[in-house]
């Protein structure tokens, strides 16, 4: 399977350690829907890994509303040993504690900000991701706050993405719609921030 997904055996081992921690903690605080764990690899891991494949090699990746660490933890595992620095913003203190525990246990080069996304210091990230956080009209101000000029937001979306696009003010962005590799009705919406002139 690792050859199919294009990741190393070590990456899969780390993902396995992360899964074990998540399953243990999920019995105490709901990090992901328990029913979704029956499709852990396709529903969660491969869904996160496709974002890594889409992204250029960034210096700063910020994941908004990281929850149980999807995609933030998987991204941090995938970029282990690179120059990419991952920051996860999660306002729920219990979930932030879980994320810090995973980062410490797996020795990941990642930070966790236990703050509200709209009040956390702007991160000037090359890549901003957000999975199942909010509809695009509510998500865009958060993306704008934390994305560097010329950066890219990578946002998995479901079947309602067309309506979300119609209801959104995309001023300052070029957008690209890529098919999801893990959901027949889903897409990955890429918003490329247009550098302002003058």
C-alpha positions in Angstrom: 0.0 0.0 0.0 2.9 2.4 0.8 4.1 2.0 -2.8 0.6 2.8 -4.1 0.4 6.0 -2.0 4.0 7.0 -2.7 5.0 7.2 0.9 7.8 5.5 2.8 7.5 2.6 5.3 8.6 4.9 8.0 5.8 7.3 7.2 3.2 4.5 7.4 4.7 3.4 10.8 4.3 7.0 12.1 0.8 7.1 10.8 0.1 3.8 12.6 1.4 5.3 15.9 -0.8 8.3 15.4 -3.8 6.2 14.7 -3.2 4.2 17.9 -3.0 7.4 20.0 -6.1 8.8 18.3 -8.2 5.7 18.9 -7.1 5.7 22.6 -8.0 9.4 23.1 -11.2 9.1 21.0 -12.7 7.0 23.7 -12.4 10.0 26.1 -12.9 13.0 23.8 -14.4 12.8 20.3 -11.6 13.7 17.9 -13.3 12.1 14.9 -16.6 10.3 14.4 -16.2 6.8 15.8 -18.1 5.4 12.8 -15.5 6.9 10.5 -12.7 4.9 12.0 -13.9 1.9 10.1 -12.6 3.7 7.0 -9.6 5.2 8.7 -7.2 4.8 5.8 -9.4 6.1 3.0 -11.6 8.5 4.9 -8.9 10.2 6.8 -5.3 9.3 5.9 -5.5 9.1 2.1 -7.7 12.2 2.2 -5.0 14.1 4.0 -2.1 12.7 1.9 -3.7 14.0 -1.3 -3.3 17.5 0.0 0.4 16.9 0.5 0.6 15.8 -3.1 -1.2 18.9 -4.3 0.9 21.4 -2.3 4.2 22.9 -3.5 7.0 22.4 -1.0 6.1 25.2 1.5 8.2 26.7 4.3 5.1 27.3 6.4 1.9 25.3 6.4 -0.9 26.3 8.7 -3.9 24.0 9.4 -7.0 25.7 10.7 -9.3 24.0 13.1 -7.1 20.9 13.3 -9.4 18.9 15.7 -8.0 15.4 15.9 -5.1 16.3 13.6 -6.5 15.8 10.1 -4.9 16.8 8.0 -2.3 18.6 10.2 -0.7 15.6 11.9 -0.6 13.6 8.6 1.0 16.6 6.9 3.6 16.9 9.6 4.4 13.2 9.3 4.7 13.4 5.5 7.0 16.4 5.7 9.3 15.0 8.4 12.9 15.8 7.7 12.0 18.7 5.3 12.2 22.4 5.8 8.4 22.7 6.1 7.1 23.9 9.5 3.6 22.9 10.4 1.3 25.0 12.7 -2.0 23.7 13.8 -4.6 26.1 15.2 -7.2 24.5 17.5 -9.2 26.4 20.1 -10.5 23.3 22.0 -8.0 22.9 24.8 -8.5 19.1 25.1 -7.9 18.6 21.4 -4.9 20.9 21.5 -3.5 18.8 24.3 -4.0 15.7 22.2 -2.2 17.3 19.2 0.7 18.3 21.4 0.9 14.8 22.8 1.1 13.3 19.2 3.8 15.9 18.2 5.9 15.1 21.2 5.4 11.3 21.0 6.3 11.2 17.3 8.9 14.0 17.5 7.2 16.1 14.8 8.4 19.5 13.8 5.0 21.1 14.4 3.4 23.8 16.7 0.0 23.8 18.2 -1.8 27.2 18.9 -4.6 26.7 21.3 -6.4 29.9 20.2 -9.4 30.9 18.2 -8.5 31.1 14.5 -9.9 34.7 14.1 -7.8 36.1 17.0 -4.6 34.0 16.6 -1.6 36.1 15.3 -1.6 36.1 11.5 0.7 33.3 10.4 1.8 34.4 6.9 1.7 30.8 5.7 2.6 29.6 2.2 -0.1 27.0 2.5 -3.3 27.1 4.6 -5.5 24.0 4.9 -8.9 23.5 6.6 -10.9 20.3 6.5 -14.6 20.2 7.4 -14.3 23.5 9.3 -16.9 25.9 7.8 -18.6 26.8 4.5 -16.5 28.8 2.2 -18.1 32.2 2.9 -17.2 31.9 6.6 -13.9 30.2 5.9 -12.5 32.9 3.6 -11.8 35.6 6.2 -9.9 33.0 8.3 -7.9 32.0 5.3 -7.1 35.6 4.4 -5.9 36.3 8.0 -3.3 33.5 7.9 -2.2 33.2 4.3 0.9 35.0 3.0 0.7 37.1 -0.2 1.1 34.7 -3.1 0.2 31.7 -0.9 -2.3 28.9 -1.5 -5.3 27.6 0.5 -6.0 23.9 0.0 -9.6 23.1 1.1 -11.3 19.7 0.7 -15.0 20.3 -0.1 -18.0 18.1 -0.6 -20.8 18.1 -3.1 -22.0 21.6 -2.1 -18.8 23.3 -3.3 -20.5 25.0 -6.3 -23.0 26.7 -4.1 -20.3 27.8 -1.7 -18.3 29.3 -4.5 -21.3 31.2 -5.8 -21.9 32.6 -2.3 -18.3 33.6 -1.7 -16.4 36.8 -2.5 -13.2 35.5 -4.1 -11.7 38.9 -4.7 -7.9 38.5 -4.6 -7.9 34.8 -5.4 -7.6 32.7 -8.5 -9.2 29.3 -7.9 -8.7 25.8 -9.2 -11.0 22.8 -8.6 -9.3 19.4 -8.4 -11.2 16.1 -8.1 -10.9 14.4 -4.8 -9.1 11.0 -4.9 -11.1 9.7 -1.9 -14.7 11.0 -2.4 -16.6 10.7 -5.7 -18.7 13.8 -4.9 -15.8 15.8 -3.4 -13.2 18.2 -4.7 -10.1 19.9 -3.4 -10.5 23.7 -3.9 -7.2 25.5 -4.3 -7.3 29.3 -3.8 -4.2 31.0 -5.0 -3.8 34.5 -3.5 -3.1 37.1 -6.1 -0.2 39.3 -5.1 -1.4 42.9 -4.7 0.3 45.6 -6.8 0.8 49.2 -6.0 
